[in-house]
């Protein structure tokens, strides 16, 4: 599993102070690898996502 954890990377975070929540966009080979990565944060959910477009990308 060390190889899969090494392939996990943090793309972006968004803090919602009114809700006391931080949303993290994390990239990895699969949801299990992302959930198992030791980031030092309390993780409540891991949900797959689909990228619609990248920042600064023209539509």
PDB file with one MODEL, atoms N, CA, C and O in Angstrom:
MODEL        1
ATOM      1  N   UNK A   1       0.826  -1.206   0.000  1.00  0.00           N
ATOM      2  CA  UNK A   1       0.000   0.000   0.000  1.00  0.00           C
ATOM      3  C   UNK A   1       0.861   1.257   0.000  1.00  0.00           C
ATOM      4  O   UNK A   1       0.370   2.333  -0.342  1.00  0.00           O
ATOM      5  N   UNK A   2       2.128   1.148   0.373  1.00  0.00           N
ATOM      6  CA  UNK A   2       2.996   2.323   0.408  1.00  0.00           C
ATOM      7  C   UNK A   2       3.116   2.960  -0.962  1.00  0.00           C
ATOM      8  O   UNK A   2       3.195   4.184  -1.061  1.00  0.00           O
ATOM      9  N   UNK A   3       3.131   2.161  -2.025  1.00  0.00           N
ATOM     10  CA  UNK A   3       3.226   2.697  -3.374  1.00  0.00           C
ATOM     11  C   UNK A   3       1.983   3.504  -3.721  1.00  0.00           C
ATOM     12  O   UNK A   3       2.092   4.597  -4.276  1.00  0.00           O
ATOM     13  N   UNK A   4       0.807   2.983  -3.403  1.00  0.00           N
ATOM     14  CA  UNK A   4      -0.439   3.696  -3.690  1.00  0.00           C
ATOM     15  C   UNK A   4      -0.520   4.987  -2.882  1.00  0.00           C
ATOM     16  O   UNK A   4      -0.946   6.014  -3.411  1.00  0.00           O
ATOM     17  N   UNK A   5      -0.121   4.956  -1.611  1.00  0.00           N
ATOM     18  CA  UNK A   5      -0.156   6.161  -0.777  1.00  0.00           C
ATOM     19  C   UNK A   5       0.781   7.226  -1.325  1.00  0.00           C
ATOM     20  O   UNK A   5       0.482   8.417  -1.235  1.00  0.00           O
ATOM     21  N   UNK A   6       1.897   6.818  -1.885  1.00  0.00           N
ATOM     22  CA  UNK A   6       2.841   7.775  -2.456  1.00  0.00           C
ATOM     23  C   UNK A   6       2.260   8.459  -3.688  1.00  0.00           C
ATOM     24  O   UNK A   6       2.681   9.562  -4.037  1.00  0.00           O
ATOM     25  N   UNK A   7       1.292   7.816  -4.356  1.00  0.00           N
ATOM     26  CA  UNK A   7       0.675   8.374  -5.558  1.00  0.00           C
ATOM     27  C   UNK A   7      -0.457   9.347  -5.232  1.00  0.00           C
ATOM     28  O   UNK A   7      -1.039   9.934  -6.145  1.00  0.00           O
ATOM     29  N   UNK A   8      -0.777   9.529  -3.963  1.00  0.00           N
ATOM     30  CA  UNK A   8      -1.856  10.436  -3.550  1.00  0.00           C
ATOM     31  C   UNK A   8      -1.286  11.836  -3.393  1.00  0.00           C
ATOM     32  O   UNK A   8      -0.247  12.030  -2.761  1.00  0.00           O
ATOM     33  N   UNK A   9      -1.989  12.826  -3.984  1.00  0.00           N
ATOM     34  CA  UNK A   9      -1.516  14.206  -3.825  1.00  0.00           C
ATOM     35  C   UNK A   9      -2.677  15.165  -3.634  1.00  0.00           C
ATOM     36  O   UNK A   9      -3.757  14.985  -4.195  1.00  0.00           O
ATOM     37  N   UNK A  10      -2.430  16.174  -2.838  1.00  0.00           N
ATOM     38  CA  UNK A  10      -3.417  17.208  -2.547  1.00  0.00           C
ATOM     39  C   UNK A  10      -3.419  18.208  -3.690  1.00  0.00           C
ATOM     40  O   UNK A  10      -2.370  18.754  -4.034  1.00  0.00           O
ATOM     41  N   UNK A  11      -4.576  18.456  -4.283  1.00  0.00           N
ATOM     42  CA  UNK A  11      -4.708  19.395  -5.395  1.00  0.00           C
ATOM     43  C   UNK A  11      -5.114  20.778  -4.887  1.00  0.00           C
ATOM     44  O   UNK A  11      -4.509  21.781  -5.267  1.00  0.00           O
ATOM     45  N   UNK A  12      -6.141  20.837  -4.025  1.00  0.00           N
ATOM     46  CA  UNK A  12      -6.644  22.126  -3.539  1.00  0.00           C
ATOM     47  C   UNK A  12      -7.448  21.912  -2.262  1.00  0.00           C
ATOM     48  O   UNK A  12      -7.942  20.815  -2.000  1.00  0.00           O
ATOM     49  N   UNK A  13      -7.570  22.974  -1.474  1.00  0.00           N
ATOM     50  CA  UNK A  13      -8.428  22.951  -0.290  1.00  0.00           C
ATOM     51  C   UNK A  13      -9.286  24.209  -0.279  1.00  0.00           C
ATOM     52  O   UNK A  13      -8.882  25.258  -0.782  1.00  0.00           O
ATOM     53  N   UNK A  14     -10.463  24.088   0.295  1.00  0.00           N
ATOM     54  CA  UNK A  14     -11.373  25.217   0.468  1.00  0.00           C
ATOM     55  C   UNK A  14     -11.872  25.173   1.904  1.00  0.00           C
ATOM     56  O   UNK A  14     -12.395  24.152   2.351  1.00  0.00           O
ATOM     57  N   UNK A  15     -11.714  26.271   2.623  1.00  0.00           N
ATOM     58  CA  UNK A  15     -12.186  26.350   4.008  1.00  0.00           C
ATOM     59  C   UNK A  15     -13.513  27.077   4.037  1.00  0.00           C
ATOM     60  O   UNK A  15     -13.651  28.157   3.461  1.00  0.00           O
ATOM     61  N   UNK A  16     -14.499  26.481   4.715  1.00  0.00           N
ATOM     62  CA  UNK A  16     -15.814  27.088   4.908  1.00  0.00           C
ATOM     63  C   UNK A  16     -15.949  27.396   6.394  1.00  0.00           C
ATOM     64  O   UNK A  16     -16.480  26.581   7.148  1.00  0.00           O
ATOM     65  N   UNK A  17     -15.469  28.576   6.826  1.00  0.00           N
ATOM     66  CA  UNK A  17     -15.414  28.880   8.252  1.00  0.00           C
ATOM     67  C   UNK A  17     -16.776  28.857   8.943  1.00  0.00           C
ATOM     68  O   UNK A  17     -16.860  28.446  10.101  1.00  0.00           O
ATOM     69  N   UNK A  18     -17.825  29.278   8.279  1.00  0.00           N
ATOM     70  CA  UNK A  18     -19.148  29.298   8.912  1.00  0.00           C
ATOM     71  C   UNK A  18     -19.610  27.883   9.261  1.00  0.00           C
ATOM     72  O   UNK A  18     -20.352  27.692  10.225  1.00  0.00           O
ATOM     73  N   UNK A  19     -19.178  26.901   8.486  1.00  0.00           N
ATOM     74  CA  UNK A  19     -19.556  25.509   8.730  1.00  0.00           C
ATOM     75  C   UNK A  19     -18.475  24.732   9.460  1.00  0.00           C
ATOM     76  O   UNK A  19     -18.667  23.558   9.778  1.00  0.00           O
ATOM     77  N   UNK A  20     -17.341  25.367   9.731  1.00  0.00           N
ATOM     78  CA  UNK A  20     -16.189  24.713  10.354  1.00  0.00           C
ATOM     79  C   UNK A  20     -15.795  23.454   9.582  1.00  0.00           C
ATOM     80  O   UNK A  20     -15.615  22.379  10.155  1.00  0.00           O
ATOM     81  N   UNK A  21     -15.665  23.622   8.259  1.00  0.00           N
ATOM     82  CA  UNK A  21     -15.372  22.512   7.350  1.00  0.00           C
ATOM     83  C   UNK A  21     -14.245  22.910   6.413  1.00  0.00           C
ATOM     84  O   UNK A  21     -14.130  24.067   6.010  1.00  0.00           O
ATOM     85  N   UNK A  22     -13.417  21.932   6.076  1.00  0.00           N
ATOM     86  CA  UNK A  22     -12.421  22.092   5.013  1.00  0.00           C
ATOM     87  C   UNK A  22     -12.696  21.008   3.984  1.00  0.00           C
ATOM     88  O   UNK A  22     -12.759  19.825   4.317  1.00  0.00           O
ATOM     89  N   UNK A  23     -12.859  21.419   2.730  1.00  0.00           N
ATOM     90  CA  UNK A  23     -13.023  20.475   1.626  1.00  0.00           C
ATOM     91  C   UNK A  23     -11.679  20.334   0.939  1.00  0.00           C
ATOM     92  O   UNK A  23     -11.006  21.331   0.676  1.00  0.00           O
ATOM     93  N   UNK A  24     -11.286  19.111   0.647  1.00  0.00           N
ATOM     94  CA  UNK A  24      -9.999  18.868   0.001  1.00  0.00           C
ATOM     95  C   UNK A  24     -10.207  18.111  -1.289  1.00  0.00           C
ATOM     96  O   UNK A  24     -10.927  17.113  -1.320  1.00  0.00           O
ATOM     97  N   UNK A  25      -9.579  18.578  -2.356  1.00  0.00           N
ATOM     98  CA  UNK A  25      -9.571  17.868  -3.626  1.00  0.00           C
ATOM     99  C   UNK A  25      -8.253  17.117  -3.681  1.00  0.00           C
ATOM    100  O   UNK A  25      -7.182  17.721  -3.739  1.00  0.00           O
ATOM    101  N   UNK A  26      -8.344  15.789  -3.662  1.00  0.00           N
ATOM    102  CA  UNK A  26      -7.168  14.930  -3.580  1.00  0.00           C
ATOM    103  C   UNK A  26      -7.171  14.001  -4.779  1.00  0.00           C
ATOM    104  O   UNK A  26      -8.214  13.463  -5.151  1.00  0.00           O
ATOM    105  N   UNK A  27      -6.009  13.811  -5.384  1.00  0.00           N
ATOM    106  CA  UNK A  27      -5.879  12.927  -6.538  1.00  0.00           C
ATOM    107  C   UNK A  27      -5.139  11.664  -6.135  1.00  0.00           C
ATOM    108  O   UNK A  27      -4.130  11.729  -5.432  1.00  0.00           O
ATOM    109  N   UNK A  28      -5.632  10.522  -6.574  1.00  0.00           N
ATOM    110  CA  UNK A  28      -4.981   9.256  -6.276  1.00  0.00           C
ATOM    111  C   UNK A  28      -5.484   8.173  -7.199  1.00  0.00           C
ATOM    112  O   UNK A  28      -6.419   8.388  -7.970  1.00  0.00           O
ATOM    113  N   UNK A  29      -4.862   7.002  -7.121  1.00  0.00           N
ATOM    114  CA  UNK A  29      -5.235   5.917  -8.029  1.00  0.00           C
ATOM    115  C   UNK A  29      -6.654   5.394  -7.807  1.00  0.00           C
ATOM    116  O   UNK A  29      -7.292   4.934  -8.753  1.00  0.00           O
ATOM    117  N   UNK A  30      -7.161   5.459  -6.559  1.00  0.00           N
ATOM    118  CA  UNK A  30      -8.527   5.036  -6.257  1.00  0.00           C
ATOM    119  C   UNK A  30      -8.922   5.570  -4.887  1.00  0.00           C
ATOM    120  O   UNK A  30      -8.080   6.065  -4.137  1.00  0.00           O
ATOM    121  N   UNK A  31     -10.214   5.468  -4.565  1.00  0.00           N
ATOM    122  CA  UNK A  31     -10.732   6.013  -3.306  1.00  0.00           C
ATOM    123  C   UNK A  31     -10.083   5.367  -2.090  1.00  0.00           C
ATOM    124  O   UNK A  31      -9.844   6.041  -1.088  1.00  0.00           O
ATOM    125  N   UNK A  32      -9.795   4.081  -2.161  1.00  0.00           N
ATOM    126  CA  UNK A  32      -9.176   3.388  -1.017  1.00  0.00           C
ATOM    127  C   UNK A  32      -7.787   3.948  -0.729  1.00  0.00           C
ATOM    128  O   UNK A  32      -7.432   4.157   0.431  1.00  0.00           O
ATOM    129  N   UNK A  33      -7.005   4.191  -1.765  1.00  0.00           N
ATOM    130  CA  UNK A  33      -5.658   4.745  -1.574  1.00  0.00           C
ATOM    131  C   UNK A  33      -5.729   6.134  -0.958  1.00  0.00           C
ATOM    132  O   UNK A  33      -4.924   6.470  -0.090  1.00  0.00           O
ATOM    133  N   UNK A  34      -6.689   6.945  -1.402  1.00  0.00           N
ATOM    134  CA  UNK A  34      -6.852   8.294  -0.854  1.00  0.00           C
ATOM    135  C   UNK A  34      -7.256   8.209   0.610  1.00  0.00           C
ATOM    136  O   UNK A  34      -6.722   8.946   1.439  1.00  0.00           O
ATOM    137  N   UNK A  35      -8.190   7.321   0.943  1.00  0.00           N
ATOM    138  CA  UNK A  35      -8.655   7.183   2.318  1.00  0.00           C
ATOM    139  C   UNK A  35      -7.548   6.681   3.235  1.00  0.00           C
ATOM    140  O   UNK A  35      -7.516   7.043   4.411  1.00  0.00           O
ATOM    141  N   UNK A  36      -6.649   5.863   2.729  1.00  0.00           N
ATOM    142  CA  UNK A  36      -5.593   5.278   3.537  1.00  0.00           C
ATOM    143  C   UNK A  36      -4.383   6.207   3.696  1.00  0.00           C
ATOM    144  O   UNK A  36      -3.560   6.002   4.588  1.00  0.00           O
ATOM    145  N   UNK A  37      -4.272   7.223   2.837  1.00  0.00           N
ATOM    146  CA  UNK A  37      -3.127   8.138   2.904  1.00  0.00           C
ATOM    147  C   UNK A  37      -3.138   8.863   4.247  1.00  0.00           C
ATOM    148  O   UNK A  37      -4.172   9.385   4.664  1.00  0.00           O
ATOM    149  N   UNK A  38      -2.017   8.895   4.909  1.00  0.00           N
ATOM    150  CA  UNK A  38      -1.926   9.544   6.210  1.00  0.00           C
ATOM    151  C   UNK A  38      -1.596  11.014   6.029  1.00  0.00           C
ATOM    152  O   UNK A  38      -0.439  11.381   5.823  1.00  0.00           O
ATOM    153  N   UNK A  39      -2.621  11.855   6.107  1.00  0.00           N
ATOM    154  CA  UNK A  39      -2.434  13.289   5.916  1.00  0.00           C
ATOM    155  C   UNK A  39      -2.510  14.059   7.227  1.00  0.00           C
ATOM    156  O   UNK A  39      -2.241  15.259   7.259  1.00  0.00           O
ATOM    157  N   UNK A  40      -2.873  13.380   8.301  1.00  0.00           N
ATOM    158  CA  UNK A  40      -2.951  14.053   9.586  1.00  0.00           C
ATOM    159  C   UNK A  40      -4.240  14.828   9.789  1.00  0.00           C
ATOM    160  O   UNK A  40      -4.336  15.626  10.721  1.00  0.00           O
ATOM    161  N   UNK A  41      -5.230  14.611   8.939  1.00  0.00           N
ATOM    162  CA  UNK A  41      -6.517  15.269   9.075  1.00  0.00           C
ATOM    163  C   UNK A  41      -7.562  14.234   9.450  1.00  0.00           C
ATOM    164  O   UNK A  41      -7.421  13.053   9.131  1.00  0.00           O
ATOM    165  N   UNK A  42      -8.599  14.675  10.121  1.00  0.00           N
ATOM    166  CA  UNK A  42      -9.737  13.804  10.397  1.00  0.00           C
ATOM    167  C   UNK A  42     -10.591  13.762   9.126  1.00  0.00           C
ATOM    168  O   UNK A  42     -11.076  14.797   8.669  1.00  0.00           O
ATOM    169  N   UNK A  43     -10.771  12.581   8.563  1.00  0.00           N
ATOM    170  CA  UNK A  43     -11.520  12.419   7.314  1.00  0.00           C
ATOM    171  C   UNK A  43     -12.871  11.805   7.624  1.00  0.00           C
ATOM    172  O   UNK A  43     -12.956  10.746   8.245  1.00  0.00           O
ATOM    173  N   UNK A  44     -13.928  12.478   7.188  1.00  0.00           N
ATOM    174  CA  UNK A  44     -15.276  11.976   7.412  1.00  0.00           C
ATOM    175  C   UNK A  44     -15.804  11.203   6.218  1.00  0.00           C
ATOM    176  O   UNK A  44     -16.517  10.213   6.382  1.00  0.00           O
ATOM    177  N   UNK A  45     -15.458  11.648   5.014  1.00  0.00           N
ATOM    178  CA  UNK A  45     -15.948  10.993   3.801  1.00  0.00           C
ATOM    179  C   UNK A  45     -14.898  11.092   2.702  1.00  0.00           C
ATOM    180  O   UNK A  45     -14.116  12.041   2.642  1.00  0.00           O
ATOM    181  N   UNK A  46     -14.904  10.081   1.834  1.00  0.00           N
ATOM    182  CA  UNK A  46     -14.123  10.113   0.597  1.00  0.00           C
ATOM    183  C   UNK A  46     -15.101   9.789  -0.521  1.00  0.00           C
ATOM    184  O   UNK A  46     -15.672   8.700  -0.567  1.00  0.00           O
ATOM    185  N   UNK A  47     -15.285  10.747  -1.419  1.00  0.00           N
ATOM    186  CA  UNK A  47     -16.208  10.558  -2.539  1.00  0.00           C
ATOM    187  C   UNK A  47     -15.480  10.779  -3.849  1.00  0.00           C
ATOM    188  O   UNK A  47     -14.713  11.734  -3.968  1.00  0.00           O
ATOM    189  N   UNK A  48     -15.699   9.921  -4.838  1.00  0.00           N
ATOM    190  CA  UNK A  48     -15.104  10.141  -6.158  1.00  0.00           C
ATOM    191  C   UNK A  48     -15.677  11.412  -6.772  1.00  0.00           C
ATOM    192  O   UNK A  48     -16.820  11.782  -6.504  1.00  0.00           O
ATOM    193  N   UNK A  49     -14.883  12.067  -7.589  1.00  0.00           N
ATOM    194  CA  UNK A  49     -15.317  13.285  -8.277  1.00  0.00           C
ATOM    195  C   UNK A  49     -14.873  13.224  -9.731  1.00  0.00           C
ATOM    196  O   UNK A  49     -13.967  12.471 -10.087  1.00  0.00           O
ATOM    197  N   UNK A  50     -15.519  14.023 -10.558  1.00  0.00           N
ATOM    198  CA  UNK A  50     -15.174  14.123 -11.973  1.00  0.00           C
ATOM    199  C   UNK A  50     -14.792  15.569 -12.246  1.00  0.00           C
ATOM    200  O   UNK A  50     -15.553  16.486 -11.936  1.00  0.00           O
ATOM    201  N   UNK A  51     -13.625  15.773 -12.819  1.00  0.00           N
ATOM    202  CA  UNK A  51     -13.169  17.133 -13.133  1.00  0.00           C
ATOM    203  C   UNK A  51     -13.942  17.656 -14.330  1.00  0.00           C
ATOM    204  O   UNK A  51     -13.977  17.011 -15.378  1.00  0.00           O
ATOM    205  N   UNK A  52     -14.561  18.819 -14.185  1.00  0.00           N
ATOM    206  CA  UNK A  52     -15.293  19.449 -15.277  1.00  0.00           C
ATOM    207  C   UNK A  52     -14.362  20.310 -16.123  1.00  0.00           C
ATOM    208  O   UNK A  52     -14.399  20.254 -17.352  1.00  0.00           O
ATOM    209  N   UNK A  53     -13.527  21.107 -15.459  1.00  0.00           N
ATOM    210  CA  UNK A  53     -12.479  21.861 -16.149  1.00  0.00           C
ATOM    211  C   UNK A  53     -11.489  22.366 -15.121  1.00  0.00           C
ATOM    212  O   UNK A  53     -11.814  22.509 -13.942  1.00  0.00           O
ATOM    213  N   UNK A  54     -10.293  22.632 -15.574  1.00  0.00           N
ATOM    214  CA  UNK A  54      -9.235  23.115 -14.681  1.00  0.00           C
ATOM    215  C   UNK A  54      -9.310  24.628 -14.548  1.00  0.00           C
ATOM    216  O   UNK A  54      -9.877  25.314 -15.399  1.00  0.00           O
ATOM    217  N   UNK A  55      -8.722  25.144 -13.453  1.00  0.00           N
ATOM    218  CA  UNK A  55      -8.672  26.594 -13.259  1.00  0.00           C
ATOM    219  C   UNK A  55      -7.949  27.230 -14.432  1.00  0.00           C
ATOM    220  O   UNK A  55      -6.902  26.748 -14.866  1.00  0.00           O
ATOM    221  N   UNK A  56      -8.509  28.309 -14.938  1.00  0.00           N
ATOM    222  CA  UNK A  56      -7.881  29.053 -16.024  1.00  0.00           C
ATOM    223  C   UNK A  56      -8.068  28.416 -17.386  1.00  0.00           C
ATOM    224  O   UNK A  56      -7.605  28.964 -18.387  1.00  0.00           O
ATOM    225  N   UNK A  57      -8.729  27.284 -17.451  1.00  0.00           N
ATOM    226  CA  UNK A  57      -8.946  26.600 -18.723  1.00  0.00           C
ATOM    227  C   UNK A  57     -10.078  27.281 -19.487  1.00  0.00           C
ATOM    228  O   UNK A  57     -11.121  27.585 -18.909  1.00  0.00           O
ATOM    229  N   UNK A  58      -9.880  27.518 -20.763  1.00  0.00           N
ATOM    230  CA  UNK A  58     -10.909  28.140 -21.593  1.00  0.00           C
ATOM    231  C   UNK A  58     -11.970  27.118 -21.955  1.00  0.00           C
ATOM    232  O   UNK A  58     -11.662  25.955 -22.218  1.00  0.00           O
ATOM    233  N   UNK A  59     -13.226  27.559 -21.968  1.00  0.00           N
ATOM    234  CA  UNK A  59     -14.313  26.636 -22.323  1.00  0.00           C
ATOM    235  C   UNK A  59     -14.697  26.805 -23.773  1.00  0.00           C
ATOM    236  O   UNK A  59     -15.594  26.115 -24.259  1.00  0.00           O
TER     237      UNK A  59
ENDMDL
END
